[in-house]
Amino acid sequence: MNISWDPAQVGLTAGEVGRLLLEGEPAIMTQAEGEGHSFLLRPVAMKPGEYEIVGRRLYEVFSSAPKKGAKETLEPPSVNITGQWDVEIQYEVGSARHKLFMAADGNRITGTHTGWAYQGDLKGEISGNRLKLRSTLPADGNVLSCSFTGSVSEQGISGDLRIGEYGSAKWRARRHGSPA
């Protein structure tokens, strides 16, 4: 089943809908990810009666979504984050090292996210000391979507990471070449 909406009426991306469904009660895992305004829902994977629960949660998410024009005001960045960053990701079990190459233009951030084996585009925004980033890493015919949120200081960045259907992790980053 394809779930889609008019972005002029519902101010959420598919990734935001997926995060709200997964973090809500009950937690609902979907394929909703990315910057688009639609996603596939597979009813065949549901048990009898679960469609009612999913329908109620979808209604809650969409009916409480920000409406068109409800953009938050961005503050000037507190730190220039342009450059190469060494990232340590701490999963529930284990850790990984990645790299972020970021360029800031006002509040807008673009760049590249390099993981252990894959590399993809990175985009986001910074408001004051708050950072939001999204990356997509092509991985063996699939796309792994990462959503980074965090606080920025002169010493580094730290925060939370959502990794598509794989859950969450903590992350911290230091400028490449900075002491740990």
N, C-alpha and C positions, 0 to 999 in steps of 0.2 A: 504494500500500500504506500503510495507517495503522499507525504504530508507536505503541503506548501502553503505559503502565506504571502500577502502583499506587504513588502517592507515599508510602504507608505502608511500602513495601518498598524503594523506590529514592529516595534523597534528592537527586534532581536535577530541575531544571526543563527544559523543552524547550530554552530558550536555552542552558543550561549544557551539555546534550548536544550541541547544534549547535556550540558553541565547542570542546568537547573533540574532536569529530570533525574540525573544521577545523584545529585546532592539532596533531593527532596525525600519526602516520606510518603510512600515507600520509594526506595531507590530504584530507578528504571533505567536499564542500559539500552542505548539505541545506537544507530549508526549516524546520528546527528552530529556533524562536525564541520568546521570550516566557516567561511564568510558568507556562504549562500543563504537562501531562504527556502530550502526544502530538504527533505531527507526521506529515506526509505524506512518503513517500519514493517517488520516481518511477522504478521499475525500467526503464521504457521509455528513459530517458536513459543507461542503463548499456551499456557494451560487453560482449561475451561474456566470461564469467568474472569480471567485476567484482563480481557479487553475492556471491561467496565472500569477497572482500576486505572488502566492506561488512559482511557478516554477522560476520566475525571482529572487526572494529573495534567493531561494536555490542555484541558479547559482552564485549569488553574493557572498554568504557565502563560498561556496566550491571553487570558482575560486580565492578568495583572502586569502584562508587558508594558513598557513605556510606549507612548504613542509618538507619531511623527512629530519632529521638532523638539523632542524632549532630550536634546543633547546636553551633556554636562559641560560646564565651562572649564577649560584647561588652564592651569597655572603655568607660568614660565618654568622650564626645567631648572632644577636646583643644581644639577651637575651635567657637564658635557659628557655624554656616554659614548661619543664617537671613538671607535678604535676596536682592537681585538681583546676579547675577554676569555679567560680560562674558566670553565664552568665545572663544578663538581655537583653531580646529582646523587642524592641519597634516597634510594628506593626503600621499601619496607624491608627487603632482603637484598643487600648488595648496594653497589654504587657504580657510577660511570663518570668518565671525563669527556666533556664536549667542548666545542669552541663556538663563540658567537662573534661575528664580525658585524659591527653596527655603525651606521651613519645617521646622525640626527640632523633634521632640518626643522628647526622650531620644535614643535611637539611631536612631529612625525618621525618614525624610525623605520629604516629599511636595512637589509643586510642579508647575511647568510648564517645558517645554523649547520655546523658540522658535527655529526655524531660519530660513534665508533666505526661505522661502515658507510654511512649515507650522508648526503649533503642536500640542503634544500633552502628555499627562500624564507626570509624572516621579515616580518613587518609588525609595527605596533605604534605605541604612543607613550609619551612621558608627560606627567602633570606634576609639577613640583618635584617631590621625591618618590612619587608612585609611578611604577612602570608596568605596562601590559604589553606582552609580545605573543605573537602566534607564528609558528613555523610549520611547514609541511615537508616531510622527508619521504621521498619515494623509497619503498622497501620491498624488493622482490615482487613487483606487480601490485602492491598495496600502497596506500599513503598513510603515513603515521603523522597525526596532527598533535602538536604540542602547544599548550597555552601556559605561558609563564606570567606570573604576577609577582611583584616584589617591591622592596624599598631600596632606594639608591642613596649611597653616601660616597664621600671621597674615598673611603676604604673599600667599597665594593657594592655588590647587589646581593640580596638574599630574599627568598620568598617561597612560593608554592608553585608546583608544576602539575598540570593535568595532561595526561598522555592518552588521548583518545579513549578507547575502550579498555586500556591497560591500567587505569586508575590514576593515583596521584603520587607525588614525591616532593621532597624538599630540594631546593637548589641554592647555590651561592656561587658568585662569580667575582673574580679579581682581574684587574687589567693585566694583560699578558706582560710578564716580566716583573710584576709587583711581588714583593715578599708575601708569603702566605700568612 
